[in-house]
Amino acid sequence: QVRLEEFGGGLVRDGGSLTLSCTYSGEESFGRYTVAWFRRAPGKDNEFVGSIRGRGGATTYGDSVKGRVTISRDNAKNTVNLLMNSLKSEATAVYYCAGSSTVISSAVTRPLSYAYWGQGTQVTVSS
């Protein structure tokens, strides 16, 4: 019924930039969904990266990535993008997009608050 899929992961040099995308398919309008990005580094739990409200452009970013991450969306293309700049080794992780049609605030950071998840895409930052 609802499908989220991440694209764009790969290997990037220390200090480089990378853009990830998350595409949605489903019966409901994509604009109904608040979308968050989480990342899971080896041996760690999911960490909140950022989120964007379905409409209006309101965003929230995790403390560890503020100033280096920008989330945007194009509802006409059913896509949310995650632009990451000044990447360091700590950014190496599997990145997931997650969506919710009931979370109306972009400031909700708990993974369990999001009902739909993509399969994840690996980002590796090399020294």
MARVEXFI-703422 format. One record per atom (N, C-alpha, C): residue number from 1; atom name; x, y, z. Coordinates in steps of 0.1 Angstrom, whole numbers, always signed. Atoms other than C-alpha are relative to their C-alpha. Example, Ala and Ser with C-alpha at 12.3 -4.5 7.8 and 13.67 -1.06 7.14 Angstrom:
2
nr	atom	px	py	pz
1	N	+9	-12	+0
1	CA	+123	-45	+78
1	C	+9	+12	+0
2	N	-9	-11	+0
2	CA	+137	-11	+71
2	C	-8	+11	+8
END
This chain:
127
nr	atom	px	py	pz
1	N	+8	-12	+0
1	CA	+0	+0	+0
1	C	+9	+13	+0
2	N	-9	-12	-1
2	CA	+27	+25	+10
2	C	+14	-6	-2
3	N	-14	+4	+3
3	CA	+63	+22	-3
3	C	+9	+12	+0
4	N	-10	-11	+0
4	CA	+93	+44	+5
4	C	+13	-7	-4
5	N	-12	+6	+5
5	CA	+126	+38	-12
5	C	+11	+11	-1
6	N	-11	-9	+0
6	CA	+159	+55	-8
6	C	+10	-2	-11
7	N	-10	+0	+11
7	CA	+184	+63	-35
7	C	+12	+9	+3
8	N	-11	-9	+0
8	CA	+218	+79	-38
8	C	+11	-3	+9
9	N	-10	+3	-9
9	CA	+239	+62	-12
9	C	+13	-4	-8
10	N	-13	+4	+6
10	CA	+276	+54	-19
10	C	+11	+5	+8
11	N	-12	-4	-6
11	CA	+311	+63	-12
11	C	+3	+15	-3
12	N	-3	-14	+2
12	CA	+321	+99	-7
12	C	+12	+4	+8
13	N	-13	-4	-7
13	CA	+354	+116	+3
13	C	-3	+8	+12
14	N	+1	-8	-12
14	CA	+359	+132	+37
14	C	-1	+15	-5
15	N	+2	-14	+3
15	CA	+346	+168	+34
15	C	-9	+2	-12
16	N	+8	-1	+12
16	CA	+325	+160	+3
16	C	-15	+1	+3
17	N	+14	-2	-1
17	CA	+288	+163	-3
17	C	-7	-12	-7
18	N	+8	+10	+5
18	CA	+261	+138	-11
18	C	-15	+3	+2
19	N	+14	-1	-1
19	CA	+224	+139	-19
19	C	-7	-13	-1
20	N	+8	+11	+0
20	CA	+200	+112	-10
20	C	-14	+4	-3
21	N	+13	-3	+3
21	CA	+165	+109	-22
21	C	-9	-11	+5
22	N	+10	+10	-5
22	CA	+134	+91	-9
22	C	-13	+2	-9
23	N	+12	-1	+8
23	CA	+105	+83	-32
23	C	-11	-8	+6
24	N	+12	+5	-6
24	CA	+70	+75	-22
24	C	-10	-5	-11
25	N	+11	+4	+8
25	CA	+42	+55	-37
25	C	-11	-5	+9
26	N	+12	+4	-8
26	CA	+7	+49	-23
26	C	-12	+7	-5
27	N	+13	-5	+4
27	CA	-29	+58	-25
27	C	-2	+15	+4
28	N	+2	-13	-5
28	CA	-28	+89	-4
28	C	+10	+10	-6
29	N	-9	-10	+5
29	CA	-13	+122	-15
29	C	+13	+1	+9
30	N	-13	+0	-7
30	CA	+24	+124	-6
30	C	+0	+12	+10
31	N	+0	-11	-8
31	CA	+17	+158	+9
31	C	-6	-2	+14
32	N	+5	+4	-13
32	CA	-1	+141	+38
32	C	+11	-5	+9
33	N	-11	+7	-8
33	CA	+32	+126	+50
33	C	+11	+9	+5
34	N	-12	-5	-5
34	CA	+57	+140	+73
34	C	+11	-10	-2
35	N	-11	+9	+3
35	CA	+90	+125	+63
35	C	+12	+3	+8
36	N	-12	-2	-8
36	CA	+120	+120	+85
36	C	+11	-9	-6
37	N	-11	+8	+3
37	CA	+155	+107	+79
37	C	+7	-4	+13
38	N	-8	+5	-11
38	CA	+173	+85	+103
38	C	+12	-7	-5
39	N	-12	+7	+4
39	CA	+207	+69	+102
39	C	+4	-10	+11
40	N	-5	+10	-10
40	CA	+221	+38	+119
40	C	+14	-4	-3
41	N	-14	+4	+1
41	CA	+258	+35	+123
41	C	+3	-13	+6
42	N	-3	+13	-5
42	CA	+275	+2	+131
42	C	+0	+0	+15
43	N	+0	+1	-15
43	CA	+267	-8	+167
43	C	-8	+10	+7
44	N	+8	-11	-6
44	CA	+243	+21	+173
44	C	-14	-1	-5
45	N	+14	-1	+3
45	CA	+206	+27	+173
45	C	-3	+11	-10
46	N	+4	-11	+9
46	CA	+187	+49	+149
46	C	+2	+14	+6
47	N	-2	-14	-4
47	CA	+197	+85	+151
47	C	-8	+9	-9
48	N	+8	-9	+8
48	CA	+174	+113	+140
48	C	+9	+10	-8
49	N	-8	-9	+8
49	CA	+189	+133	+111
49	C	-8	+13	-3
50	N	+9	-12	+2
50	CA	+160	+156	+102
50	C	-13	-5	-6
51	N	+14	+3	+4
51	CA	+124	+158	+91
51	C	-5	+12	-7
52	N	+6	-11	+7
52	CA	+102	+179	+69
52	C	-15	-3	+0
53	N	+14	+1	-1
53	CA	+65	+185	+72
53	C	-6	-2	-14
54	N	+5	+3	+13
54	CA	+42	+174	+44
54	C	-2	+12	-9
55	N	+2	-13	+8
55	CA	+33	+209	+33
55	C	+4	+12	+9
56	N	-5	-12	-7
56	CA	+47	+243	+42
56	C	+15	+1	+2
57	N	-15	-1	+0
57	CA	+84	+234	+42
57	C	+6	+0	+14
58	N	-6	+0	-13
58	CA	+89	+233	+80
58	C	+9	-12	+2
59	N	-10	+10	-2
59	CA	+120	+213	+89
59	C	+6	+0	+14
60	N	-7	+2	-13
60	CA	+138	+200	+120
60	C	+12	-8	-3
61	N	-13	+7	+2
61	CA	+174	+188	+122
61	C	+5	-5	+13
62	N	-7	+5	-12
62	CA	+193	+167	+146
62	C	+11	+8	+4
63	N	-11	-8	-5
63	CA	+218	+184	+168
63	C	+14	-3	-6
64	N	-13	+4	+6
64	CA	+247	+164	+153
64	C	+2	+4	-14
65	N	-1	-3	+14
65	CA	+240	+175	+118
65	C	-4	+14	-4
66	N	+5	-14	+3
66	CA	+227	+211	+121
66	C	+11	+7	-7
67	N	-10	-8	+7
67	CA	+244	+234	+96
67	C	+6	-8	-12
68	N	-6	+8	+11
68	CA	+255	+205	+73
68	C	-10	-8	-8
69	N	+10	+8	+7
69	CA	+222	+190	+62
69	C	-12	+9	-4
70	N	+12	-7	+5
70	CA	+193	+203	+42
70	C	-10	-10	-6
71	N	+11	+9	+5
71	CA	+160	+185	+36
71	C	-10	+9	-8
72	N	+10	-7	+9
72	CA	+137	+195	+8
72	C	-10	-11	-6
73	N	+10	+10	+6
73	CA	+107	+179	-9
73	C	-6	+6	-12
74	N	+8	-4	+12
74	CA	+89	+180	-42
74	C	-12	-10	-1
75	N	+12	+9	-2
75	CA	+54	+166	-36
75	C	-5	-4	-14
76	N	+4	+4	+14
76	CA	+47	+166	-74
76	C	+7	-12	-5
77	N	-9	+11	+4
77	CA	+75	+141	-78
77	C	+0	-11	+11
78	N	+0	+10	-11
78	CA	+67	+122	-45
78	C	+14	-2	+5
79	N	-14	+2	-3
79	CA	+103	+128	-35
79	C	+4	+10	+12
80	N	-6	-8	-10
80	CA	+121	+141	-4
80	C	+15	-2	-2
81	N	-14	+1	+2
81	CA	+158	+149	-7
81	C	+7	+4	+13
82	N	-9	-3	-11
82	CA	+186	+150	+19
82	C	+13	+3	-5
83	N	-13	-5	+5
83	CA	+216	+171	+10
83	C	+9	+1	+12
84	N	-10	+0	-11
84	CA	+246	+165	+32
84	C	+13	+6	-5
85	N	-13	-7	+3
85	CA	+277	+187	+32
85	C	+10	-2	+10
86	N	-11	+1	-10
86	CA	+311	+186	+49
86	C	-1	-13	+7
87	N	+1	+13	-6
87	CA	+308	+149	+54
87	C	+12	-5	+7
88	N	-11	+6	-7
88	CA	+330	+132	+80
88	C	-3	-14	+3
89	N	+2	+15	-2
89	CA	+335	+96	+90
89	C	-11	-3	+9
90	N	+12	+2	-9
90	CA	+308	+99	+117
90	C	-13	-1	-8
91	N	+12	+0	+8
91	CA	+283	+102	+89
91	C	-2	-14	-7
92	N	+1	+13	+5
92	CA	+290	+66	+78
92	C	-11	-8	+7
93	N	+11	+6	-6
93	CA	+258	+48	+83
93	C	-10	-5	-11
94	N	+11	+2	+9
94	CA	+227	+33	+67
94	C	-10	+10	+3
95	N	+9	-11	-1
95	CA	+203	+61	+60
95	C	-14	-5	-4
96	N	+14	+4	+2
96	CA	+165	+55	+62
96	C	-9	+12	-2
97	N	+11	-10	-1
97	CA	+136	+76	+52
97	C	-12	-7	+6
98	N	+11	+5	-7
98	CA	+105	+72	+72
98	C	-12	+10	-1
99	N	+11	-9	+2
99	CA	+70	+86	+67
99	C	-12	-3	+10
100	N	+12	+1	-9
100	CA	+39	+92	+88
100	C	-11	+10	-5
101	N	+11	-8	+4
101	CA	+5	+105	+78
101	C	-7	+6	+12
102	N	+6	-5	-13
102	CA	-4	+112	+115
102	C	+9	+9	+7
103	N	-9	-10	-6
103	CA	+27	+131	+126
103	C	-1	+13	-8
104	N	+2	-13	+7
104	CA	+19	+167	+118
104	C	+11	+10	+3
105	N	-11	-9	-3
105	CA	+49	+183	+133
105	C	+13	-6	-5
106	N	-13	+4	+5
106	CA	+84	+181	+118
106	C	+10	-3	+11
107	N	-9	+1	-11
107	CA	+99	+180	+153
107	C	-1	-14	+7
108	N	+1	+13	-6
108	CA	+89	+144	+161
108	C	+12	-8	-4
109	N	-12	+6	+2
109	CA	+121	+125	+164
109	C	+1	-15	+3
110	N	+0	+14	-4
110	CA	+112	+90	+177
110	C	-3	-9	-12
111	N	+2	+10	+12
111	CA	+116	+62	+151
111	C	-14	-6	+1
112	N	+12	+7	-1
112	CA	+85	+45	+165
112	C	-12	+8	-4
113	N	+11	-9	+4
113	CA	+64	+75	+156
113	C	-3	-1	-15
114	N	+2	+1	+15
114	CA	+68	+67	+119
114	C	-3	-14	-4
115	N	+6	+13	+4
115	CA	+48	+39	+104
115	C	+7	-7	-12
116	N	-5	+5	+13
116	CA	+65	+35	+70
116	C	+15	+3	-1
117	N	-15	-1	+1
117	CA	+102	+29	+63
117	C	+4	-6	-13
118	N	-7	+6	+12
118	CA	+124	+24	+33
118	C	+9	-11	+5
119	N	-10	+11	-3
119	CA	+150	-3	+31
119	C	+13	+5	+4
120	N	-13	-6	-4
120	CA	+179	+20	+37
120	C	+10	+0	-11
121	N	-11	-1	+10
121	CA	+209	+31	+17
121	C	+12	+3	+7
122	N	-13	-1	-7
122	CA	+245	+29	+27
122	C	+8	+12	-4
123	N	-9	-11	+2
123	CA	+266	+60	+30
123	C	+13	-3	+7
124	N	-13	+3	-6
124	CA	+303	+55	+35
124	C	+9	+12	-3
125	N	-9	-11	+1
125	CA	+327	+84	+41
125	C	+15	-5	+1
126	N	-13	+4	+0
126	CA	+363	+77	+32
126	C	+10	+11	+5
127	N	-9	-10	-5
127	CA	+393	+94	+48
127	C	+9	+5	-11
END
